Amino acid sequence: MDFDTLNDHWRQHAQAELPAALEANTVMAIITAKTGDIRRSVRQRLRHEATYYFPMLAVTVTLFLGGITPIRLAFAGGLLILLGGIAATLWLAQRRIAETPLDRSVRDALMDLRSKIDAAARAYVGAYVVTFVCSAAVLASLVWWRQGMGLALVATVAAGFLASLWSYRSGHAYVERMFRGDRANLSDCLGQLNGQER
């Protein structure tokens, strides 16, 4: 039975018990190769996600079509910082995952990779929520500056709070779907590794 046949068996029957006849070294090679595939998949997904924000950054240029004013400069600068921060967070996350060494204990590599995927998910949600919180704070400040204390300010603050809460819940659900397949594959690898070590 050649390596390609074994690899096909892995992909089609990840949950099934491996035949006892398979040699331990071959099984470990398959798990190691699968770990590398997961790492590449996560990196590609994070890089692709970061590209969503570059067109948004380009939109800030349109703010100056009607002329350059201090308020427009501040608004454009804020957008650049917030959206650029999300893109940078995603890029740094994929770099950390790229630096996960695989030339060591397979279990350690799998656990480290899972830990870095979880950290990337938390960082993405955090950056996403910060964008909403900062936007809400800026909007509330503008309302207070133009209208002072009053019902409009209370309504703006309440809306900003609800939007920030929604951003956390929706962001958490989004990254859960985003990494679901990779986390499932890691769990499969760990399950196969546990079965091999028995």
Residue pairs with C-beta under 8 A, 6 or more apart in sequence:
3 26
3 29
3 30
6 22
6 26
6 30
7 30
7 33
9 18
10 30
10 34
10 192
14 185
14 188
14 192
15 188
15 191
17 195
18 27
18 192
18 195
18 196
24 196
27 192
27 196
28 106
28 196
31 106
31 110
31 189
31 192
31 193
31 196
32 102
32 106
32 109
34 185
34 188
34 189
35 102
35 106
35 109
35 110
35 113
35 189
36 102
37 185
38 113
38 182
38 185
38 186
38 189
39 97
39 98
39 100
39 102
39 113
41 181
41 182
42 94
42 97
42 113
42 117
42 120
42 179
42 182
43 94
43 97
43 98
45 178
45 179
45 182
46 90
46 91
46 93
46 94
46 97
46 120
47 90
47 91
47 94
49 90
49 124
49 178
50 86
50 87
50 90
50 91
50 94
53 83
53 84
53 86
53 87
54 87
56 79
56 83
57 79
57 80
57 83
57 84
57 87
59 79
60 76
60 79
60 80
63 72
63 75
63 76
64 72
64 76
66 72
75 138
78 134
78 138
82 130
82 131
82 134
82 135
83 131
85 127
85 130
85 131
86 124
86 127
86 128
86 131
89 123
89 124
89 126
89 127
90 120
90 124
92 123
93 116
93 119
93 120
93 123
93 124
94 120
96 116
96 119
96 120
97 113
97 116
97 117
97 120
100 109
100 112
100 113
100 116
101 109
101 112
102 109
106 193
107 190
107 193
110 186
110 189
110 190
110 193
113 186
114 183
114 186
117 179
117 182
117 183
117 186
120 179
121 175
121 176
121 178
121 179
124 171
124 175
125 168
125 171
125 172
125 175
128 167
128 171
129 164
129 167
129 168
129 171
131 167
132 160
132 163
132 164
132 166
132 167
133 160
133 164
135 160
135 163
136 156
136 157
136 159
136 160
136 161
136 163
136 164
137 160
139 156
139 160
140 153
140 156
140 157
140 160
143 152
143 153
143 156
144 153
147 153
